[in-house]
Amino acid sequence: MIILGVVLLIIGLVAGISILWTVGVVLVVIGAVLWILGAIGHAVGGRRHYW
């Protein structure tokens, strides 16, 4: 999710499309929050770990 957000940020910046920039920022923020929650041991999406 973070990588997709970064890609959308870059495309939005280069193409000048503000909606892509906004969606990219939202995806990066949500991805970072989920990543941090998973890293500190909280269950994310009902799973304690990915396997």
Disulfide bonds with the S-S distance in Angstrom:
none
